[in-house]
Amino acid sequence: MKRNSHIRLPFQMERASGGTALLERSQSWAVIAITMVSAVLVWGNPAQAADSIWRGSALSPLPNASSDIDLRKVQLGEEMFHDARLSADDTISCATCHDLNNGGVDGRQKAVGIGGAEGTINTPTVFNSAYNFKQFWDGRAESLEEQAAGPVHNPSEMGSNWPDVVAKLKKDERIVRMFSDIYTDGVTGNNIVDAIATFERTLVTIDAPFDRYLQGDKTAISVEAAKGYELFSTYGCISCHQGVNVGGNMYQTMGIMGDYFKDRGDVKDQDLGRYKITGRESDRHVFKVPSLRVVAHTAPYFHDGSAETLEDAVRNMAKYQLGRNMPEADINAIVAFLNSLAGDYKRFDPR
């Protein structure tokens, strides 16, 4: 598979620093309450609200990938990311669902695995995933390493196991040499996920128009996008979509201000969210808040892929998360802002 060394993406994201406090509570009611009260107090002047409350604090530019990363691991991880031998029938790789030329997703409502098996949930982007505080929609993986191992063993994704994968890879002398040059124990399941996770930490998108705007270039985004940023702040979207990744650092209930699942109907096991992990009733329909860094390129939206367009997603979020009937002009402005979050992905080179 041909891989571009420089891919222009209309979006951008970043990794959260280790010192950043990450919210792990399912319902961030205090944050939402403060946001909504602040928005009411300054609703007559959205620009003032954005400048006085949010600018320079809630959102921040994405940094480059760390130059300390082992380039050999990155190169090996890239190989493994695109290697279909990780699947039972040699047809599915990580890149099958996380297409780096397509926003890091597959563009489907639900992923498709080996033998045409349909998954149960929408594929999240792999770009800037290193900046998420947990992995997967339900947050069941604590790290990129843990996440990378999941699909290999999932029967509806790759449907394989490490002994079989390792046995296949050990027949490839070039791959064996690559592992041996880095790891004393050569090709193992743990080393495969370590390499993949290292590669994924370099999948950052930088120099977004909005980041240049945050850094002082007021001409970097359109007037409509700037208005969308103000509305994004004053409506309260920023209470959950915050930080360098514009999300990805907290959990939240799907349907705070309305019963999303009752209205949608046909509630399935995958709609339970964190409840499947914790068994706590308070975690029913609770999901990790997704990053919006590359959202302009990851349709369809939500864990169930039910929103076909970005406008649909914003409209539904306004209704079910904010309890607002948002005017179309405001929706369009927010979408213009979201489009400005896209930056560049360049293959990692520490030199």
C-alpha positions as CSV (number, residue, x, y, z in Angstrom):
1,M,0.0,0.0,0.0
2,K,1.4,3.4,-1.0
3,R,1.7,5.8,1.9
4,N,2.0,9.5,1.5
5,S,4.9,11.2,3.3
6,H,3.0,14.5,3.5
7,I,-0.8,14.5,3.6
8,R,-2.7,17.7,3.8
9,L,-5.7,17.4,6.0
10,P,-8.3,20.1,6.6
11,F,-7.9,19.4,10.4
12,Q,-5.4,19.2,13.2
13,M,-5.0,17.7,16.8
14,E,-2.5,17.2,19.7
15,R,-1.4,15.0,22.5
16,A,-2.3,16.1,26.1
17,S,0.7,16.7,28.3
18,G,1.3,14.5,31.2
19,G,0.8,17.4,33.7
20,T,-2.7,18.3,32.4
21,A,-5.5,17.4,34.7
22,L,-8.0,15.2,32.9
23,L,-11.6,14.9,33.9
24,E,-12.6,11.3,34.5
25,R,-16.1,11.7,36.0
26,S,-18.9,10.6,33.7
27,Q,-21.0,13.7,34.2
28,S,-19.2,17.0,34.3
29,W,-22.2,18.9,35.6
30,A,-20.2,21.6,37.4
31,V,-18.4,22.5,34.2
32,I,-21.6,22.6,32.2
33,A,-23.4,24.7,34.8
34,I,-20.6,27.3,34.9
35,T,-20.5,27.3,31.1
36,M,-24.2,27.8,30.7
37,V,-24.4,30.5,33.4
38,S,-21.4,32.3,31.8
39,A,-23.0,32.1,28.4
40,V,-26.3,33.6,29.7
41,L,-24.4,36.5,31.4
42,V,-22.6,37.5,28.3
43,W,-25.0,36.2,25.6
44,G,-25.4,39.7,24.2
45,N,-21.7,39.9,23.3
46,P,-20.4,36.5,22.1
47,A,-17.0,38.0,21.2
48,Q,-16.5,39.3,24.8
49,A,-17.5,35.8,26.1
50,A,-15.0,34.1,24.0
51,D,-12.2,36.5,24.9
52,S,-12.9,36.8,28.6
53,I,-13.7,33.2,29.4
54,W,-12.1,30.8,26.9
55,R,-9.4,32.3,24.7
56,G,-6.0,30.9,25.6
57,S,-7.3,28.6,28.3
58,A,-9.8,26.0,27.1
59,L,-8.3,25.4,23.6
60,S,-4.6,25.4,22.7
61,P,-2.5,24.6,19.6
62,L,-1.3,21.1,18.9
63,P,2.5,20.5,19.3
64,N,4.7,18.5,17.1
65,A,5.3,14.8,17.9
66,S,8.1,14.4,20.4
67,S,11.6,14.2,18.7
68,D,12.6,11.7,21.4
69,I,10.6,8.9,19.7
70,D,12.7,6.0,18.4
71,L,12.5,6.3,14.6
72,R,13.2,2.5,14.2
73,K,10.1,1.8,16.2
74,V,8.1,4.3,14.2
75,Q,9.1,2.7,10.9
76,L,8.4,-0.8,12.2
77,G,5.1,0.3,13.7
78,E,4.1,1.8,10.4
79,E,4.8,-1.5,8.8
80,M,2.7,-3.4,11.3
81,F,-0.1,-0.8,11.1
82,H,-0.4,-1.6,7.4
83,D,0.2,-5.4,7.7
84,A,-2.9,-7.5,7.0
85,R,-1.1,-10.6,8.5
86,L,-2.3,-9.3,11.8
87,S,-5.8,-10.7,10.8
88,A,-6.8,-14.3,10.7
89,D,-7.3,-14.4,6.9
90,D,-4.7,-11.8,5.9
91,T,-7.2,-9.3,4.6
92,I,-7.5,-6.7,7.4
93,S,-4.9,-4.3,8.7
94,C,-5.2,-1.4,11.2
95,A,-5.1,0.9,8.1
96,T,-8.2,-0.8,6.7
97,C,-10.4,0.9,9.2
98,H,-8.0,3.7,10.0
99,D,-7.2,5.0,6.6
100,L,-4.6,7.7,6.9
101,N,-5.6,9.2,3.6
102,N,-9.2,9.5,4.8
103,G,-9.1,11.3,8.2
104,G,-7.9,8.1,10.0
105,V,-11.3,6.4,9.6
106,D,-13.2,4.1,7.1
107,G,-16.1,6.4,6.3
108,R,-18.6,3.7,7.3
109,Q,-21.4,3.8,9.9
110,K,-19.8,0.7,11.4
111,A,-16.5,-1.0,10.7
112,V,-16.3,-4.2,8.6
113,G,-13.9,-6.9,9.6
114,I,-12.7,-10.3,8.3
115,G,-15.2,-12.2,6.2
116,G,-17.4,-9.1,5.8
117,A,-18.3,-9.2,9.5
118,E,-20.0,-5.9,10.5
119,G,-18.9,-4.3,13.7
120,T,-21.1,-2.7,16.3
121,I,-19.7,0.8,16.5
122,N,-18.4,3.7,14.4
123,T,-14.6,3.8,13.9
124,P,-13.0,6.7,15.7
125,T,-10.0,8.5,14.1
126,V,-6.5,7.3,14.8
127,F,-5.1,10.8,14.3
128,N,-4.1,12.5,17.5
129,S,-5.3,9.5,19.5
130,A,-2.3,9.8,21.7
131,Y,-3.9,12.9,23.1
132,N,-7.0,11.1,24.3
133,F,-7.0,10.2,28.0
134,K,-8.5,6.8,27.2
135,Q,-9.1,4.8,24.1
136,F,-12.3,3.4,22.5
137,W,-15.7,5.0,22.8
138,D,-16.3,3.4,26.2
139,G,-12.7,4.1,27.4
140,R,-11.9,0.5,28.2
141,A,-8.3,0.8,27.0
142,E,-5.9,2.8,29.2
143,S,-3.2,3.2,26.6
144,L,-2.5,3.0,22.9
145,E,-0.8,-0.3,23.5
146,E,-3.9,-1.7,25.1
147,Q,-6.0,-0.4,22.3
148,A,-3.7,-1.8,19.5
149,A,-4.1,-5.3,20.9
150,G,-7.9,-5.2,21.0
151,P,-8.8,-5.5,17.3
152,V,-6.4,-8.4,16.7
153,H,-8.5,-10.5,19.1
154,N,-11.9,-9.2,18.2
155,P,-13.8,-11.9,16.1
156,S,-15.6,-9.2,14.1
157,E,-12.4,-7.3,13.4
158,M,-9.2,-9.2,12.8
159,G,-10.3,-12.4,14.5
160,S,-6.8,-13.6,15.3
161,N,-4.4,-14.1,18.2
162,W,-0.7,-13.4,18.9
163,P,0.7,-16.9,18.5
164,D,-0.8,-17.1,15.0
165,V,0.3,-13.6,14.1
166,V,3.8,-14.1,15.4
167,A,4.2,-17.4,13.5
168,K,3.3,-15.7,10.2
169,L,5.6,-12.7,10.8
170,K,8.5,-15.0,11.7
171,K,8.5,-16.4,8.2
172,D,9.4,-12.9,6.9
173,E,13.2,-12.5,7.3
174,R,13.1,-8.7,6.8
175,I,10.4,-8.2,9.5
176,V,12.3,-10.5,11.9
177,R,15.5,-8.4,11.4
178,M,13.5,-5.2,12.0
179,F,12.2,-6.6,15.3
180,S,15.6,-8.0,16.3
181,D,17.3,-4.7,15.7
182,I,15.0,-3.1,18.3
183,Y,13.9,-5.8,20.8
184,T,16.1,-8.4,22.4
185,D,13.2,-10.9,22.3
186,G,12.4,-10.3,18.7
187,V,8.8,-10.7,17.3
188,T,6.3,-10.9,20.1
189,G,2.7,-9.7,20.6
190,N,3.9,-7.1,23.2
191,N,6.5,-5.8,20.8
192,I,4.1,-5.6,17.9
193,V,1.7,-3.4,20.0
194,D,4.6,-1.3,21.3
195,A,5.7,-0.5,17.7
196,I,2.2,0.2,16.5
197,A,1.6,2.5,19.5
198,T,4.9,4.3,18.9
199,F,3.9,4.9,15.3
200,E,0.4,6.1,16.4
201,R,2.0,8.7,18.7
202,T,3.4,10.4,15.6
203,L,0.0,10.6,13.9
204,V,-0.4,14.3,14.8
205,T,-1.8,17.0,12.6
206,I,-0.2,20.4,13.1
207,D,-0.4,24.0,11.8
208,A,-4.2,24.2,11.6
209,P,-5.6,27.5,10.6
210,F,-7.3,27.7,14.0
211,D,-4.1,27.1,15.8
212,R,-2.4,29.9,13.9
213,Y,-5.4,32.0,14.9
214,L,-4.9,31.1,18.6
215,Q,-1.2,32.1,18.2
216,G,-2.2,35.6,17.1
217,D,-2.8,35.4,13.3
218,K,-6.4,36.8,13.2
219,T,-6.4,36.4,9.4
220,A,-5.8,32.6,9.6
221,I,-9.5,31.8,9.7
222,S,-12.6,33.3,8.0
223,V,-14.9,35.8,9.7
224,E,-17.6,33.1,9.8
225,A,-15.2,30.6,11.4
226,A,-14.2,33.2,14.1
227,K,-17.9,33.7,14.7
228,G,-18.3,30.0,15.0
229,Y,-15.6,29.8,17.6
230,E,-17.4,32.4,19.6
231,L,-20.7,30.5,19.3
232,F,-18.9,27.2,20.1
233,S,-17.8,28.9,23.4
234,T,-20.9,30.7,24.4
235,Y,-23.3,27.9,23.6
236,G,-21.3,25.7,25.9
237,C,-19.9,23.2,23.4
238,I,-16.5,24.0,24.8
239,S,-17.4,22.6,28.2
240,C,-16.8,19.1,26.9
241,H,-14.8,19.7,23.7
242,Q,-11.7,21.4,25.2
243,G,-7.9,21.3,25.4
244,V,-5.4,20.6,22.6
245,N,-7.5,17.8,21.2
246,V,-10.8,19.8,21.4
247,G,-12.2,16.8,23.3
248,G,-10.9,13.3,24.2
249,N,-10.2,14.2,27.9
250,M,-13.4,13.3,29.7
251,Y,-16.6,11.2,29.7
252,Q,-20.1,12.5,29.1
253,T,-23.6,11.2,28.9
254,M,-25.1,11.0,25.4
255,G,-28.4,12.9,25.9
256,I,-28.0,15.2,28.9
257,M,-30.9,17.5,27.9
258,G,-33.0,15.0,26.0
259,D,-33.5,11.3,25.6
260,Y,-31.4,10.6,22.5
261,F,-31.9,6.8,22.6
262,K,-35.6,6.9,23.2
263,D,-36.0,9.3,20.2
264,R,-33.6,7.2,18.0
265,G,-35.1,3.9,19.1
266,D,-33.7,0.3,18.8
267,V,-31.3,0.6,21.7
268,K,-28.5,-2.0,21.5
269,D,-25.8,-3.3,23.8
270,Q,-23.2,-1.0,22.2
271,D,-25.4,2.0,23.3
272,L,-24.7,1.3,26.9
273,G,-21.3,2.9,26.8
274,R,-19.3,2.9,30.1
275,Y,-22.1,0.9,31.8
276,K,-20.7,-2.2,30.1
277,I,-17.3,-1.6,31.7
278,T,-18.3,-0.4,35.2
279,G,-21.8,-1.8,35.7
280,R,-22.8,1.5,37.4
281,E,-26.2,2.9,36.5
282,S,-24.7,6.4,36.4
283,D,-22.5,5.2,33.5
284,R,-25.4,4.1,31.3
285,H,-25.1,5.9,27.8
286,V,-21.8,7.5,28.9
287,F,-19.1,7.7,26.3
288,K,-15.7,9.3,26.0
289,V,-16.1,12.8,24.5
290,P,-14.5,12.5,21.0
291,S,-11.9,14.9,19.7
292,L,-13.0,17.4,17.1
293,R,-9.6,18.0,15.7
294,V,-10.3,16.1,12.4
295,V,-14.0,16.0,12.7
296,A,-14.5,17.6,9.2
297,H,-13.1,14.4,7.7
298,T,-14.6,11.6,9.8
299,A,-18.3,11.4,8.8
300,P,-20.6,9.7,9.8
301,Y,-20.7,10.9,13.4
302,F,-21.3,9.6,16.9
303,H,-20.7,6.1,18.3
304,D,-23.6,4.8,16.2
305,G,-22.7,6.7,13.0
306,S,-26.2,8.1,12.9
307,A,-25.3,11.7,11.9
308,E,-24.4,11.7,8.2
309,T,-23.1,15.3,8.0
310,L,-21.3,17.7,10.3
311,E,-24.3,20.0,10.2
312,D,-26.5,17.0,11.4
313,A,-24.0,16.3,14.2
314,V,-24.0,20.0,15.5
315,R,-27.8,20.2,15.3
316,N,-28.2,17.0,17.3
317,M,-25.6,18.0,19.9
318,A,-27.4,21.3,20.4
319,K,-30.6,19.5,21.0
320,Y,-29.5,16.6,23.2
321,Q,-26.5,18.0,25.0
322,L,-27.4,21.7,25.3
323,G,-31.2,21.7,25.1
324,R,-31.1,24.3,22.4
325,N,-32.8,24.7,19.0
326,M,-29.8,26.2,17.2
327,P,-30.5,28.5,14.2
328,E,-29.1,27.3,10.9
329,A,-26.8,30.4,10.6
330,D,-25.2,29.4,13.9
331,I,-24.8,25.8,12.9
332,N,-23.1,26.9,9.7
333,A,-20.7,29.2,11.5
334,I,-19.8,26.4,14.0
335,V,-19.2,24.1,11.1
336,A,-16.9,26.7,9.6
337,F,-15.0,26.8,12.9
338,L,-14.7,23.0,13.0
339,N,-13.3,23.0,9.5
340,S,-10.5,25.3,10.6
341,L,-9.3,22.7,13.1
342,A,-7.6,20.7,10.3
343,G,-3.9,20.8,9.9
344,D,-1.0,18.8,8.3
345,Y,0.1,15.2,8.9
346,K,3.7,14.6,7.9
347,R,5.4,11.3,8.4
348,F,7.7,11.4,11.4
349,D,11.3,12.5,10.9
350,P,13.2,13.6,14.0
351,R,15.9,15.3,12.0
